[in-house]
Amino acid sequence: MGNILQRERKDESIGYAAVIRLKQGGKVVLTETKTFDRRQAAVTWMEERERELAQPGALEPAQRDAPRLSAVIDRHIRDASQRHRRA
């Protein structure tokens, strides 16, 4: 379960920070924080996000088959240079 923290901003207005921290095996595996102007908005976001994270596979690492960023950049450069040669 998350927490709602009331915080005073630099302009002296009040903000509400919704904090979600999940632990597995004694270690923190996820921390999310989002700030809202209204407390009810913070509570609604926190409850909805906790419901999403409770779904099976929600905490699984990103897809391992995704190409590396360097490979994507290399492909883009190669494709862009081929386009310019044709013109």
PDB file with SEQRES, HELIX, SHEET and CRYST1 records, atoms N, CA, C and O in Angstrom:
SEQRES   1 A   87  MET GLY ASN ILE LEU GLN ARG GLU ARG LYS ASP GLU SER          
SEQRES   2 A   87  ILE GLY TYR ALA ALA VAL ILE ARG LEU LYS GLN GLY GLY          
SEQRES   3 A   87  LYS VAL VAL LEU THR GLU THR LYS THR PHE ASP ARG ARG          
SEQRES   4 A   87  GLN ALA ALA VAL THR TRP MET GLU GLU ARG GLU ARG GLU          
SEQRES   5 A   87  LEU ALA GLN PRO GLY ALA LEU GLU PRO ALA GLN ARG ASP          
SEQRES   6 A   87  ALA PRO ARG LEU SER ALA VAL ILE ASP ARG HIS ILE ARG          
SEQRES   7 A   87  ASP ALA SER GLN ARG HIS ARG ARG ALA                          
HELIX    1 AA1 ARG A   39  LEU A   53  1                                  15    
HELIX    2 AA2 LEU A   69  ARG A   86  1                                  18    
SHEET    1 AA1 3 ASN A   3  GLU A   8  0                                        
SHEET    2 AA1 3 ILE A  14  GLN A  24 -1                                        
SHEET    3 AA1 3 LYS A  27  PHE A  36 -1                                        
CRYST1    1.000    1.000    1.000  90.00  90.00  90.00 P 1           1          
ATOM      1  N   MET A   1       0.837  -1.175   0.000  1.00  0.00           N  
ATOM      2  CA  MET A   1       0.000   0.000   0.000  1.00  0.00           C  
ATOM      3  C   MET A   1       0.880   1.237   0.000  1.00  0.00           C  
ATOM      4  O   MET A   1       1.958   1.249   0.594  1.00  0.00           O  
ATOM      5  N   GLY A   2       0.413   2.261  -0.664  1.00  0.00           N  
ATOM      6  CA  GLY A   2       1.167   3.496  -0.784  1.00  0.00           C  
ATOM      7  C   GLY A   2       0.834   4.477   0.313  1.00  0.00           C  
ATOM      8  O   GLY A   2       0.001   4.213   1.181  1.00  0.00           O  
ATOM      9  N   ASN A   3       1.492   5.600   0.258  1.00  0.00           N  
ATOM     10  CA  ASN A   3       1.285   6.673   1.221  1.00  0.00           C  
ATOM     11  C   ASN A   3       0.994   7.970   0.488  1.00  0.00           C  
ATOM     12  O   ASN A   3       1.439   8.176  -0.642  1.00  0.00           O  
ATOM     13  N   ILE A   4       0.246   8.835   1.143  1.00  0.00           N  
ATOM     14  CA  ILE A   4       0.006  10.179   0.632  1.00  0.00           C  
ATOM     15  C   ILE A   4       0.707  11.146   1.574  1.00  0.00           C  
ATOM     16  O   ILE A   4       0.434  11.163   2.774  1.00  0.00           O  
ATOM     17  N   LEU A   5       1.613  11.951   1.024  1.00  0.00           N  
ATOM     18  CA  LEU A   5       2.343  12.917   1.827  1.00  0.00           C  
ATOM     19  C   LEU A   5       1.918  14.323   1.444  1.00  0.00           C  
ATOM     20  O   LEU A   5       1.889  14.669   0.263  1.00  0.00           O  
ATOM     21  N   GLN A   6       1.593  15.121   2.429  1.00  0.00           N  
ATOM     22  CA  GLN A   6       1.246  16.519   2.188  1.00  0.00           C  
ATOM     23  C   GLN A   6       2.537  17.318   2.228  1.00  0.00           C  
ATOM     24  O   GLN A   6       3.300  17.231   3.189  1.00  0.00           O  
ATOM     25  N   ARG A   7       2.782  18.104   1.171  1.00  0.00           N  
ATOM     26  CA  ARG A   7       4.030  18.846   1.078  1.00  0.00           C  
ATOM     27  C   ARG A   7       3.761  20.303   0.750  1.00  0.00           C  
ATOM     28  O   ARG A   7       2.837  20.622   0.003  1.00  0.00           O  
ATOM     29  N   GLU A   8       4.562  21.167   1.304  1.00  0.00           N  
ATOM     30  CA  GLU A   8       4.447  22.583   0.996  1.00  0.00           C  
ATOM     31  C   GLU A   8       5.452  22.907  -0.112  1.00  0.00           C  
ATOM     32  O   GLU A   8       6.632  22.569  -0.013  1.00  0.00           O  
ATOM     33  N   ARG A   9       4.972  23.558  -1.153  1.00  0.00           N  
ATOM     34  CA  ARG A   9       5.820  23.916  -2.286  1.00  0.00           C  
ATOM     35  C   ARG A   9       6.523  25.240  -2.010  1.00  0.00           C  
ATOM     36  O   ARG A   9       6.250  25.910  -1.014  1.00  0.00           O  
ATOM     37  N   LYS A  10       7.443  25.607  -2.920  1.00  0.00           N  
ATOM     38  CA  LYS A  10       8.174  26.868  -2.761  1.00  0.00           C  
ATOM     39  C   LYS A  10       7.240  28.068  -2.743  1.00  0.00           C  
ATOM     40  O   LYS A  10       7.484  29.043  -2.033  1.00  0.00           O  
ATOM     41  N   ASP A  11       6.153  27.990  -3.538  1.00  0.00           N  
ATOM     42  CA  ASP A  11       5.217  29.114  -3.577  1.00  0.00           C  
ATOM     43  C   ASP A  11       4.200  29.048  -2.434  1.00  0.00           C  
ATOM     44  O   ASP A  11       3.206  29.774  -2.435  1.00  0.00           O  
ATOM     45  N   GLU A  12       4.458  28.175  -1.468  1.00  0.00           N  
ATOM     46  CA  GLU A  12       3.654  27.996  -0.251  1.00  0.00           C  
ATOM     47  C   GLU A  12       2.293  27.359  -0.497  1.00  0.00           C  
ATOM     48  O   GLU A  12       1.466  27.320   0.413  1.00  0.00           O  
ATOM     49  N   SER A  13       2.040  26.859  -1.703  1.00  0.00           N  
ATOM     50  CA  SER A  13       0.818  26.085  -1.935  1.00  0.00           C  
ATOM     51  C   SER A  13       1.054  24.655  -1.442  1.00  0.00           C  
ATOM     52  O   SER A  13       2.189  24.258  -1.178  1.00  0.00           O  
ATOM     53  N   ILE A  14      -0.026  23.896  -1.324  1.00  0.00           N  
ATOM     54  CA  ILE A  14       0.069  22.530  -0.816  1.00  0.00           C  
ATOM     55  C   ILE A  14      -0.032  21.554  -1.985  1.00  0.00           C  
ATOM     56  O   ILE A  14      -0.881  21.704  -2.864  1.00  0.00           O  
ATOM     57  N   GLY A  15       0.841  20.562  -1.983  1.00  0.00           N  
ATOM     58  CA  GLY A  15       0.807  19.490  -2.964  1.00  0.00           C  
ATOM     59  C   GLY A  15       0.725  18.165  -2.233  1.00  0.00           C  
ATOM     60  O   GLY A  15       1.153  18.054  -1.084  1.00  0.00           O  
ATOM     61  N   TYR A  16       0.177  17.165  -2.896  1.00  0.00           N  
ATOM     62  CA  TYR A  16       0.024  15.846  -2.292  1.00  0.00           C  
ATOM     63  C   TYR A  16       0.809  14.843  -3.131  1.00  0.00           C  
ATOM     64  O   TYR A  16       0.522  14.653  -4.313  1.00  0.00           O  
ATOM     65  N   ALA A  17       1.790  14.210  -2.521  1.00  0.00           N  
ATOM     66  CA  ALA A  17       2.636  13.246  -3.206  1.00  0.00           C  
ATOM     67  C   ALA A  17       2.149  11.843  -2.887  1.00  0.00           C  
ATOM     68  O   ALA A  17       2.084  11.441  -1.725  1.00  0.00           O  
ATOM     69  N   ALA A  18       1.808  11.102  -3.939  1.00  0.00           N  
ATOM     70  CA  ALA A  18       1.427   9.698  -3.787  1.00  0.00           C  
ATOM     71  C   ALA A  18       2.692   8.872  -3.986  1.00  0.00           C  
ATOM     72  O   ALA A  18       3.339   8.967  -5.029  1.00  0.00           O  
ATOM     73  N   VAL A  19       3.043   8.071  -2.999  1.00  0.00           N  
ATOM     74  CA  VAL A  19       4.271   7.283  -3.038  1.00  0.00           C  
ATOM     75  C   VAL A  19       3.910   5.806  -2.969  1.00  0.00           C  
ATOM     76  O   VAL A  19       3.210   5.367  -2.056  1.00  0.00           O  
ATOM     77  N   ILE A  20       4.397   5.042  -3.950  1.00  0.00           N  
ATOM     78  CA  ILE A  20       4.195   3.594  -3.967  1.00  0.00           C  
ATOM     79  C   ILE A  20       5.571   2.962  -3.879  1.00  0.00           C  
ATOM     80  O   ILE A  20       6.448   3.270  -4.686  1.00  0.00           O  
ATOM     81  N   ARG A  21       5.769   2.081  -2.908  1.00  0.00           N  
ATOM     82  CA  ARG A  21       7.044   1.377  -2.754  1.00  0.00           C  
ATOM     83  C   ARG A  21       6.729  -0.104  -2.554  1.00  0.00           C  
ATOM     84  O   ARG A  21       6.046  -0.484  -1.602  1.00  0.00           O  
ATOM     85  N   LEU A  22       7.240  -0.938  -3.471  1.00  0.00           N  
ATOM     86  CA  LEU A  22       7.022  -2.375  -3.389  1.00  0.00           C  
ATOM     87  C   LEU A  22       8.323  -3.081  -3.058  1.00  0.00           C  
ATOM     88  O   LEU A  22       9.378  -2.763  -3.607  1.00  0.00           O  
ATOM     89  N   LYS A  23       8.232  -4.042  -2.153  1.00  0.00           N  
ATOM     90  CA  LYS A  23       9.395  -4.828  -1.762  1.00  0.00           C  
ATOM     91  C   LYS A  23       9.150  -6.300  -2.075  1.00  0.00           C  
ATOM     92  O   LYS A  23       8.026  -6.791  -1.978  1.00  0.00           O  
ATOM     93  N   GLN A  24      10.208  -6.985  -2.448  1.00  0.00           N  
ATOM     94  CA  GLN A  24      10.169  -8.432  -2.632  1.00  0.00           C  
ATOM     95  C   GLN A  24      11.449  -8.993  -2.034  1.00  0.00           C  
ATOM     96  O   GLN A  24      12.548  -8.559  -2.379  1.00  0.00           O  
ATOM     97  N   GLY A  25      11.304  -9.943  -1.152  1.00  0.00           N  
ATOM     98  CA  GLY A  25      12.465 -10.542  -0.513  1.00  0.00           C  
ATOM     99  C   GLY A  25      13.260  -9.557   0.323  1.00  0.00           C  
ATOM    100  O   GLY A  25      14.478  -9.691   0.439  1.00  0.00           O  
ATOM    101  N   GLY A  26      12.602  -8.581   0.901  1.00  0.00           N  
ATOM    102  CA  GLY A  26      13.277  -7.613   1.744  1.00  0.00           C  
ATOM    103  C   GLY A  26      13.957  -6.485   0.986  1.00  0.00           C  
ATOM    104  O   GLY A  26      14.567  -5.610   1.600  1.00  0.00           O  
ATOM    105  N   LYS A  27      13.863  -6.492  -0.353  1.00  0.00           N  
ATOM    106  CA  LYS A  27      14.497  -5.452  -1.159  1.00  0.00           C  
ATOM    107  C   LYS A  27      13.438  -4.646  -1.892  1.00  0.00           C  
ATOM    108  O   LYS A  27      12.423  -5.187  -2.330  1.00  0.00           O  
ATOM    109  N   VAL A  28      13.681  -3.363  -2.021  1.00  0.00           N  
ATOM    110  CA  VAL A  28      12.772  -2.492  -2.769  1.00  0.00           C  
ATOM    111  C   VAL A  28      12.959  -2.786  -4.250  1.00  0.00           C  
ATOM    112  O   VAL A  28      14.063  -2.664  -4.781  1.00  0.00           O  
ATOM    113  N   VAL A  29      11.861  -3.177  -4.922  1.00  0.00           N  
ATOM    114  CA  VAL A  29      11.929  -3.478  -6.352  1.00  0.00           C  
ATOM    115  C   VAL A  29      11.274  -2.396  -7.198  1.00  0.00           C  
ATOM    116  O   VAL A  29      11.494  -2.340  -8.408  1.00  0.00           O  
ATOM    117  N   LEU A  30      10.473  -1.537  -6.578  1.00  0.00           N  
ATOM    118  CA  LEU A  30       9.805  -0.479  -7.326  1.00  0.00           C  
ATOM    119  C   LEU A  30       9.460   0.669  -6.397  1.00  0.00           C  
ATOM    120  O   LEU A  30       8.933   0.465  -5.304  1.00  0.00           O  
ATOM    121  N   THR A  31       9.765   1.879  -6.847  1.00  0.00           N  
ATOM    122  CA  THR A  31       9.344   3.090  -6.147  1.00  0.00           C  
ATOM    123  C   THR A  31       8.805   4.049  -7.190  1.00  0.00           C  
ATOM    124  O   THR A  31       9.486   4.358  -8.168  1.00  0.00           O  
ATOM    125  N   GLU A  32       7.585   4.518  -6.984  1.00  0.00           N  
ATOM    126  CA  GLU A  32       6.971   5.494  -7.877  1.00  0.00           C  
ATOM    127  C   GLU A  32       6.389   6.608  -7.032  1.00  0.00           C  
ATOM    128  O   GLU A  32       5.789   6.363  -5.985  1.00  0.00           O  
ATOM    129  N   THR A  33       6.572   7.834  -7.494  1.00  0.00           N  
ATOM    130  CA  THR A  33       6.033   8.999  -6.804  1.00  0.00           C  
ATOM    131  C   THR A  33       5.446   9.946  -7.835  1.00  0.00           C  
ATOM    132  O   THR A  33       6.041  10.184  -8.886  1.00  0.00           O  
ATOM    133  N   LYS A  34       4.274  10.483  -7.528  1.00  0.00           N  
ATOM    134  CA  LYS A  34       3.640  11.455  -8.402  1.00  0.00           C  
ATOM    135  C   LYS A  34       2.949  12.484  -7.514  1.00  0.00           C  
ATOM    136  O   LYS A  34       2.315  12.130  -6.520  1.00  0.00           O  
ATOM    137  N   THR A  35       3.074  13.757  -7.877  1.00  0.00           N  
ATOM    138  CA  THR A  35       2.527  14.840  -7.062  1.00  0.00           C  
ATOM    139  C   THR A  35       1.281  15.425  -7.715  1.00  0.00           C  
ATOM    140  O   THR A  35       1.225  15.597  -8.933  1.00  0.00           O  
ATOM    141  N   PHE A  36       0.290  15.726  -6.892  1.00  0.00           N  
ATOM    142  CA  PHE A  36      -0.996  16.254  -7.354  1.00  0.00           C  
ATOM    143  C   PHE A  36      -1.369  17.493  -6.551  1.00  0.00           C  
ATOM    144  O   PHE A  36      -0.858  17.719  -5.454  1.00  0.00           O  
ATOM    145  N   ASP A  37      -2.270  18.289  -7.118  1.00  0.00           N  
ATOM    146  CA  ASP A  37      -2.762  19.473  -6.420  1.00  0.00           C  
ATOM    147  C   ASP A  37      -3.848  19.119  -5.404  1.00  0.00           C  
ATOM    148  O   ASP A  37      -4.017  19.802  -4.394  1.00  0.00           O  
ATOM    149  N   ARG A  38      -4.586  18.032  -5.691  1.00  0.00           N  
ATOM    150  CA  ARG A  38      -5.682  17.639  -4.793  1.00  0.00           C  
ATOM    151  C   ARG A  38      -5.406  16.263  -4.200  1.00  0.00           C  
ATOM    152  O   ARG A  38      -4.883  15.377  -4.876  1.00  0.00           O  
ATOM    153  N   ARG A  39      -5.759  16.096  -2.941  1.00  0.00           N  
ATOM    154  CA  ARG A  39      -5.531  14.821  -2.254  1.00  0.00           C  
ATOM    155  C   ARG A  39      -6.300  13.683  -2.917  1.00  0.00           C  
ATOM    156  O   ARG A  39      -5.767  12.583  -3.062  1.00  0.00           O  
ATOM    157  N   GLN A  40      -7.542  13.930  -3.321  1.00  0.00           N  
ATOM    158  CA  GLN A  40      -8.359  12.877  -3.920  1.00  0.00           C  
ATOM    159  C   GLN A  40      -7.745  12.387  -5.229  1.00  0.00           C  
ATOM    160  O   GLN A  40      -7.810  11.196  -5.533  1.00  0.00           O  
ATOM    161  N   ALA A  41      -7.162  13.276  -5.993  1.00  0.00           N  
ATOM    162  CA  ALA A  41      -6.501  12.864  -7.240  1.00  0.00           C  
ATOM    163  C   ALA A  41      -5.316  11.950  -6.938  1.00  0.00           C  
ATOM    164  O   ALA A  41      -5.077  10.979  -7.656  1.00  0.00           O  
ATOM    165  N   ALA A  42      -4.579  12.261  -5.880  1.00  0.00           N  
ATOM    166  CA  ALA A  42      -3.442  11.430  -5.484  1.00  0.00           C  
ATOM    167  C   ALA A  42      -3.912  10.048  -5.044  1.00  0.00           C  
ATOM    168  O   ALA A  42      -3.305   9.040  -5.405  1.00  0.00           O  
ATOM    169  N   VAL A  43      -4.988   9.998  -4.268  1.00  0.00           N  
ATOM    170  CA  VAL A  43      -5.521   8.720  -3.787  1.00  0.00           C  
ATOM    171  C   VAL A  43      -6.007   7.881  -4.961  1.00  0.00           C  
ATOM    172  O   VAL A  43      -5.744   6.680  -5.019  1.00  0.00           O  
ATOM    173  N   THR A  44      -6.716   8.507  -5.897  1.00  0.00           N  
ATOM    174  CA  THR A  44      -7.239   7.784  -7.054  1.00  0.00           C  
ATOM    175  C   THR A  44      -6.106   7.209  -7.891  1.00  0.00           C  
ATOM    176  O   THR A  44      -6.168   6.043  -8.284  1.00  0.00           O  
ATOM    177  N   TRP A  45      -5.060   8.008  -8.177  1.00  0.00           N  
ATOM    178  CA  TRP A  45      -3.925   7.523  -8.960  1.00  0.00           C  
ATOM    179  C   TRP A  45      -3.226   6.373  -8.259  1.00  0.00           C  
ATOM    180  O   TRP A  45      -2.873   5.376  -8.889  1.00  0.00           O  
ATOM    181  N   MET A  46      -3.024   6.512  -6.941  1.00  0.00           N  
ATOM    182  CA  MET A  46      -2.328   5.487  -6.182  1.00  0.00           C  
ATOM    183  C   MET A  46      -3.091   4.165  -6.207  1.00  0.00           C  
ATOM    184  O   MET A  46      -2.494   3.111  -6.423  1.00  0.00           O  
ATOM    185  N   GLU A  47      -4.393   4.212  -5.992  1.00  0.00           N  
ATOM    186  CA  GLU A  47      -5.194   2.991  -5.993  1.00  0.00           C  
ATOM    187  C   GLU A  47      -5.191   2.325  -7.368  1.00  0.00           C  
ATOM    188  O   GLU A  47      -5.072   1.105  -7.473  1.00  0.00           O  
ATOM    189  N   GLU A  48      -5.323   3.135  -8.420  1.00  0.00           N  
ATOM    190  CA  GLU A  48      -5.340   2.595  -9.778  1.00  0.00           C  
ATOM    191  C   GLU A  48      -3.988   1.982 -10.135  1.00  0.00           C  
ATOM    192  O   GLU A  48      -3.930   0.902 -10.723  1.00  0.00           O  
ATOM    193  N   ARG A  49      -2.913   2.663  -9.784  1.00  0.00           N  
ATOM    194  CA  ARG A  49      -1.566   2.160 -10.092  1.00  0.00           C  
ATOM    195  C   ARG A  49      -1.259   0.894  -9.298  1.00  0.00           C  
ATOM    196  O   ARG A  49      -0.626  -0.018  -9.829  1.00  0.00           O  
ATOM    197  N   GLU A  50      -1.684   0.816  -8.059  1.00  0.00           N  
ATOM    198  CA  GLU A  50      -1.471  -0.395  -7.264  1.00  0.00           C  
ATOM    199  C   GLU A  50      -2.236  -1.569  -7.860  1.00  0.00           C  
ATOM    200  O   GLU A  50      -1.749  -2.699  -7.841  1.00  0.00           O  
ATOM    201  N   ARG A  51      -3.439  -1.311  -8.393  1.00  0.00           N  
ATOM    202  CA  ARG A  51      -4.215  -2.361  -9.057  1.00  0.00           C  
ATOM    203  C   ARG A  51      -3.471  -2.864 -10.292  1.00  0.00           C  
ATOM    204  O   ARG A  51      -3.433  -4.070 -10.537  1.00  0.00           O  
ATOM    205  N   GLU A  52      -2.882  -1.960 -11.073  1.00  0.00           N  
ATOM    206  CA  GLU A  52      -2.110  -2.343 -12.255  1.00  0.00           C  
ATOM    207  C   GLU A  52      -0.897  -3.183 -11.870  1.00  0.00           C  
ATOM    208  O   GLU A  52      -0.595  -4.181 -12.525  1.00  0.00           O  
ATOM    209  N   LEU A  53      -0.210  -2.783 -10.822  1.00  0.00           N  
ATOM    210  CA  LEU A  53       0.998  -3.490 -10.399  1.00  0.00           C  
ATOM    211  C   LEU A  53       0.687  -4.855  -9.784  1.00  0.00           C  
ATOM    212  O   LEU A  53       1.567  -5.713  -9.718  1.00  0.00           O  
ATOM    213  N   ALA A  54      -0.550  -5.066  -9.334  1.00  0.00           N  
ATOM    214  CA  ALA A  54      -0.932  -6.352  -8.744  1.00  0.00           C  
ATOM    215  C   ALA A  54      -1.176  -7.419  -9.816  1.00  0.00           C  
ATOM    216  O   ALA A  54      -1.251  -8.606  -9.499  1.00  0.00           O  
ATOM    217  N   GLN A  55      -1.300  -7.007 -11.078  1.00  0.00           N  
ATOM    218  CA  GLN A  55      -1.539  -7.962 -12.166  1.00  0.00           C  
ATOM    219  C   GLN A  55      -0.304  -8.840 -12.357  1.00  0.00           C  
ATOM    220  O   GLN A  55       0.820  -8.382 -12.154  1.00  0.00           O  
ATOM    221  N   PRO A  56      -0.510 -10.114 -12.751  1.00  0.00           N  
ATOM    222  CA  PRO A  56       0.634 -10.998 -12.992  1.00  0.00           C  
ATOM    223  C   PRO A  56       1.529 -10.446 -14.102  1.00  0.00           C  
ATOM    224  O   PRO A  56       1.040 -10.016 -15.147  1.00  0.00           O  
ATOM    225  N   GLY A  57       2.824 -10.461 -13.870  1.00  0.00           N  
ATOM    226  CA  GLY A  57       3.785 -10.016 -14.860  1.00  0.00           C  
ATOM    227  C   GLY A  57       4.029  -8.521 -14.890  1.00  0.00           C  
ATOM    228  O   GLY A  57       4.825  -8.052 -15.703  1.00  0.00           O  
ATOM    229  N   ALA A  58       3.378  -7.764 -14.037  1.00  0.00           N  
ATOM    230  CA  ALA A  58       3.526  -6.311 -14.058  1.00  0.00           C  
ATOM    231  C   ALA A  58       4.927  -5.875 -13.634  1.00  0.00           C  
ATOM    232  O   ALA A  58       5.400  -4.821 -14.057  1.00  0.00           O  
ATOM    233  N   LEU A  59       5.580  -6.661 -12.820  1.00  0.00           N  
ATOM    234  CA  LEU A  59       6.915  -6.300 -12.341  1.00  0.00           C  
ATOM    235  C   LEU A  59       8.025  -7.033 -13.082  1.00  0.00           C  
ATOM    236  O   LEU A  59       9.188  -6.967 -12.682  1.00  0.00           O  
ATOM    237  N   GLU A  60       7.676  -7.729 -14.154  1.00  0.00           N  
ATOM    238  CA  GLU A  60       8.685  -8.438 -14.935  1.00  0.00           C  
ATOM    239  C   GLU A  60       9.605  -7.428 -15.610  1.00  0.00           C  
ATOM    240  O   GLU A  60       9.170  -6.332 -15.962  1.00  0.00           O  
ATOM    241  N   PRO A  61      10.876  -7.789 -15.792  1.00  0.00           N  
ATOM    242  CA  PRO A  61      11.780  -6.867 -16.478  1.00  0.00           C  
ATOM    243  C   PRO A  61      11.350  -6.656 -17.925  1.00  0.00           C  
ATOM    244  O   PRO A  61      10.560  -7.426 -18.471  1.00  0.00           O  
ATOM    245  N   ALA A  62      11.876  -5.613 -18.529  1.00  0.00           N  
ATOM    246  CA  ALA A  62      11.530  -5.292 -19.916  1.00  0.00           C  
ATOM    247  C   ALA A  62      11.873  -6.468 -20.826  1.00  0.00           C  
ATOM    248  O   ALA A  62      12.694  -7.320 -20.488  1.00  0.00           O  
ATOM    249  N   GLN A  63      11.236  -6.491 -21.965  1.00  0.00           N  
ATOM    250  CA  GLN A  63      11.410  -7.588 -22.903  1.00  0.00           C  
ATOM    251  C   GLN A  63      12.883  -7.738 -23.274  1.00  0.00           C  
ATOM    252  O   GLN A  63      13.531  -6.770 -23.671  1.00  0.00           O  
ATOM    253  N   ARG A  64      13.406  -8.953 -23.143  1.00  0.00           N  
ATOM    254  CA  ARG A  64      14.827  -9.207 -23.382  1.00  0.00           C  
ATOM    255  C   ARG A  64      15.168  -9.261 -24.878  1.00  0.00           C  
ATOM    256  O   ARG A  64      16.331  -9.083 -25.241  1.00  0.00           O  
ATOM    257  N   ASP A  65      14.195  -9.499 -25.742  1.00  0.00           N  
ATOM    258  CA  ASP A  65      14.453  -9.628 -27.166  1.00  0.00           C  
ATOM    259  C   ASP A  65      14.542  -8.292 -27.881  1.00  0.00           C  
ATOM    260  O   ASP A  65      14.825  -8.252 -29.079  1.00  0.00           O  
ATOM    261  N   ALA A  66      14.308  -7.208 -27.178  1.00  0.00           N  
ATOM    262  CA  ALA A  66      14.358  -5.885 -27.797  1.00  0.00           C  
ATOM    263  C   ALA A  66      15.791  -5.585 -28.218  1.00  0.00           C  
ATOM    264  O   ALA A  66      16.733  -5.922 -27.499  1.00  0.00           O  
ATOM    265  N   PRO A  67      15.965  -4.947 -29.387  1.00  0.00           N  
ATOM    266  CA  PRO A  67      17.329  -4.633 -29.842  1.00  0.00           C  
ATOM    267  C   PRO A  67      17.972  -3.576 -28.960  1.00  0.00           C  
ATOM    268  O   PRO A  67      17.284  -2.771 -28.332  1.00  0.00           O  
ATOM    269  N   ARG A  68      19.275  -3.589 -28.921  1.00  0.00           N  
ATOM    270  CA  ARG A  68      20.013  -2.588 -28.158  1.00  0.00           C  
ATOM    271  C   ARG A  68      19.899  -1.243 -28.856  1.00  0.00           C  
ATOM    272  O   ARG A  68      19.722  -1.181 -30.072  1.00  0.00           O  
ATOM    273  N   LEU A  69      20.000  -0.184 -28.095  1.00  0.00           N  
ATOM    274  CA  LEU A  69      19.891   1.158 -28.648  1.00  0.00           C  
ATOM    275  C   LEU A  69      20.972   1.409 -29.688  1.00  0.00           C  
ATOM    276  O   LEU A  69      20.708   2.033 -30.716  1.00  0.00           O  
ATOM    277  N   SER A  70      22.173   0.937 -29.438  1.00  0.00           N  
ATOM    278  CA  SER A  70      23.265   1.151 -30.396  1.00  0.00           C  
ATOM    279  C   SER A  70      22.943   0.490 -31.738  1.00  0.00           C  
ATOM    280  O   SER A  70      23.284   1.033 -32.789  1.00  0.00           O  
ATOM    281  N   ALA A  71      22.288  -0.681 -31.715  1.00  0.00           N  
ATOM    282  CA  ALA A  71      21.919  -1.358 -32.961  1.00  0.00           C  
ATOM    283  C   ALA A  71      20.847  -0.567 -33.707  1.00  0.00           C  
ATOM    284  O   ALA A  71      20.878  -0.491 -34.935  1.00  0.00           O  
ATOM    285  N   VAL A  72      19.915   0.012 -32.986  1.00  0.00           N  
ATOM    286  CA  VAL A  72      18.857   0.817 -33.609  1.00  0.00           C  
ATOM    287  C   VAL A  72      19.465   2.064 -34.252  1.00  0.00           C  
ATOM    288  O   VAL A  72      19.087   2.428 -35.366  1.00  0.00           O  
ATOM    289  N   ILE A  73      20.396   2.718 -33.569  1.00  0.00           N  
ATOM    290  CA  ILE A  73      21.040   3.913 -34.111  1.00  0.00           C  
ATOM    291  C   ILE A  73      21.843   3.566 -35.357  1.00  0.00           C  
ATOM    292  O   ILE A  73      21.774   4.281 -36.356  1.00  0.00           O  
ATOM    293  N   ASP A  74      22.607   2.471 -35.307  1.00  0.00           N  
ATOM    294  CA  ASP A  74      23.386   2.050 -36.469  1.00  0.00           C  
ATOM    295  C   ASP A  74      22.487   1.787 -37.672  1.00  0.00           C  
ATOM    296  O   ASP A  74      22.808   2.183 -38.792  1.00  0.00           O  
ATOM    297  N   ARG A  75      21.381   1.129 -37.438  1.00  0.00           N  
ATOM    298  CA  ARG A  75      20.444   0.831 -38.534  1.00  0.00           C  
ATOM    299  C   ARG A  75      19.865   2.122 -39.112  1.00  0.00           C  
ATOM    300  O   ARG A  75      19.740   2.257 -40.330  1.00  0.00           O  
ATOM    301  N   HIS A  76      19.516   3.062 -38.250  1.00  0.00           N  
ATOM    302  CA  HIS A  76      18.970   4.336 -38.719  1.00  0.00           C  
ATOM    303  C   HIS A  76      19.992   5.072 -39.586  1.00  0.00           C  
ATOM    304  O   HIS A  76      19.650   5.587 -40.651  1.00  0.00           O  
ATOM    305  N   ILE A  77      21.236   5.121 -39.135  1.00  0.00           N  
ATOM    306  CA  ILE A  77      22.286   5.809 -39.901  1.00  0.00           C  
ATOM    307  C   ILE A  77      22.481   5.129 -41.250  1.00  0.00           C  
ATOM    308  O   ILE A  77      22.601   5.804 -42.272  1.00  0.00           O  
ATOM    309  N   ARG A  78      22.513   3.812 -41.261  1.00  0.00           N  
ATOM    310  CA  ARG A  78      22.687   3.058 -42.508  1.00  0.00           C  
ATOM    311  C   ARG A  78      21.524   3.324 -43.468  1.00  0.00           C  
ATOM    312  O   ARG A  78      21.738   3.566 -44.656  1.00  0.00           O  
ATOM    313  N   ASP A  79      20.294   3.279 -42.951  1.00  0.00           N  
ATOM    314  CA  ASP A  79      19.123   3.514 -43.799  1.00  0.00           C  
ATOM    315  C   ASP A  79      19.075   4.954 -44.309  1.00  0.00           C  
ATOM    316  O   ASP A  79      18.720   5.188 -45.464  1.00  0.00           O  
ATOM    317  N   ALA A  80      19.426   5.911 -43.466  1.00  0.00           N  
ATOM    318  CA  ALA A  80      19.398   7.314 -43.866  1.00  0.00           C  
ATOM    319  C   ALA A  80      20.433   7.590 -44.946  1.00  0.00           C  
ATOM    320  O   ALA A  80      20.172   8.335 -45.891  1.00  0.00           O  
ATOM    321  N   SER A  81      21.599   6.993 -44.803  1.00  0.00           N  
ATOM    322  CA  SER A  81      22.628   7.225 -45.818  1.00  0.00           C  
ATOM    323  C   SER A  81      22.252   6.584 -47.152  1.00  0.00           C  
ATOM    324  O   SER A  81      22.604   7.124 -48.201  1.00  0.00           O  
ATOM    325  N   GLN A  82      21.556   5.463 -47.147  1.00  0.00           N  
ATOM    326  CA  GLN A  82      21.083   4.829 -48.384  1.00  0.00           C  
ATOM    327  C   GLN A  82      20.048   5.700 -49.060  1.00  0.00           C  
ATOM    328  O   GLN A  82      20.048   5.810 -50.286  1.00  0.00           O  
ATOM    329  N   ARG A  83      19.170   6.318 -48.301  1.00  0.00           N  
ATOM    330  CA  ARG A  83      18.155   7.194 -48.884  1.00  0.00           C  
ATOM    331  C   ARG A  83      18.781   8.388 -49.574  1.00  0.00           C  
ATOM    332  O   ARG A  83      18.307   8.805 -50.631  1.00  0.00           O  
ATOM    333  N   HIS A  84      19.830   8.944 -49.005  1.00  0.00           N  
ATOM    334  CA  HIS A  84      20.465  10.126 -49.576  1.00  0.00           C  
ATOM    335  C   HIS A  84      21.244   9.768 -50.845  1.00  0.00           C  
ATOM    336  O   HIS A  84      21.369  10.604 -51.740  1.00  0.00           O  
ATOM    337  N   ARG A  85      21.752   8.578 -50.937  1.00  0.00           N  
ATOM    338  CA  ARG A  85      22.492   8.165 -52.134  1.00  0.00           C  
ATOM    339  C   ARG A  85      21.576   7.999 -53.332  1.00  0.00           C  
ATOM    340  O   ARG A  85      21.994   8.247 -54.462  1.00  0.00           O  
ATOM    341  N   ARG A  86      20.339   7.585 -53.112  1.00  0.00           N  
ATOM    342  CA  ARG A  86      19.405   7.358 -54.202  1.00  0.00           C  
ATOM    343  C   ARG A  86      18.971   8.662 -54.873  1.00  0.00           C  
ATOM    344  O   ARG A  86      18.678   8.673 -56.068  1.00  0.00           O  
ATOM    345  N   ALA A  87      18.929   9.735 -54.130  1.00  0.00           N  
ATOM    346  CA  ALA A  87      18.381  10.992 -54.639  1.00  0.00           C  
ATOM    347  C   ALA A  87      19.294  11.697 -55.577  1.00  0.00           C  
ATOM    348  O   ALA A  87      18.956  12.769 -56.079  1.00  0.00           O  
TER     349      ALA A  87                                                      
END                                                                             
